Amino acid sequence: MFMEEYGLKDNINTVKGMEPENVWKYFAEISSVPRGSGNEEKISEYFENFAKSHNFWYKRDKSNNILSQNPGF
């Protein structure tokens, strides 16, 4: 879902078939998002969209820090 949004579809093939599948899927997504020092906008956007899509409470500040809370499973 996020891979397509960020134009990173090819990166998921790198971890395809690795277990646990969900962990590696998110690893590939996060690794693909530009996030160097001073370049936090895209990774903050990724986590904000992730929180929204999973109905998690979150707060994003002006420095692009994300605080999120979700129920335990």
FIGURO-465923 format. One line per field, with one value per residue (C-alpha): residue in three letters; x, y negated, z. Coordinates in steps of 0.25 Angstrom, whole numbers, always signed. Layout:
! residues N
rest: (ala,...)
xx: (X,...)
yy: (Y,...)
zz: (Z,...)
***
This chain:
! residues 73
rest: (met,phe,met,glu,glu,tyr,gly,leu,lys,asp,asn,ile,asn,thr,val,lys,gly,met,glu,pro,glu,asn,val,trp,lys,tyr,phe,ala,glu,ile,ser,ser,val,pro,arg,gly,ser,gly,asn,glu,glu,lys,ile,ser,glu,tyr,phe,glu,asn,phe,ala,lys,ser,his,asn,phe,trp,tyr,lys,arg,asp,lys,ser,asn,asn,ile,leu,ser,gln,asn,pro,gly,phe)
xx: (+0,+11,+21,+12,+9,+23,+27,+35,+29,+42,+48,+38,+43,+56,+50,+39,+38,+46,+39,+32,+26,+20,+33,+41,+30,+30,+45,+46,+36,+43,+57,+52,+47,+57,+60,+74,+77,+69,+61,+50,+38,+35,+38,+29,+18,+20,+17,+6,-1,+2,-4,-17,-19,-18,-27,-15,-15,-3,+3,+12,+20,+26,+39,+33,+34,+23,+17,+7,+0,-8,-15,-8,-11)
yy: (+0,-10,-5,-9,-23,-26,-20,-9,+4,+10,+10,+20,+31,+30,+36,+45,+58,+54,+58,+52,+46,+34,+30,+30,+23,+11,+11,+10,-1,-9,-7,-12,-25,-37,-40,-47,-57,-70,-62,-56,-61,-48,-38,-46,-46,-31,-29,-39,-32,-18,-23,-29,-16,-7,-17,-19,-32,-40,-54,-61,-73,-84,-77,-65,-56,-46,-41,-29,-20,-8,+3,+16,+28)
zz: (+0,+4,-6,-18,-11,-10,-24,-17,-23,-27,-13,-7,-17,-9,+4,-3,+3,+16,+29,+37,+24,+31,+38,+25,+17,+27,+27,+12,+12,+23,+17,+4,+9,+9,+24,+25,+35,+31,+22,+31,+24,+16,+27,+36,+25,+24,+39,+40,+28,+35,+48,+41,+33,+45,+54,+63,+72,+67,+68,+59,+63,+55,+55,+48,+61,+62,+75,+73,+82,+78,+86,+89,+82)
***
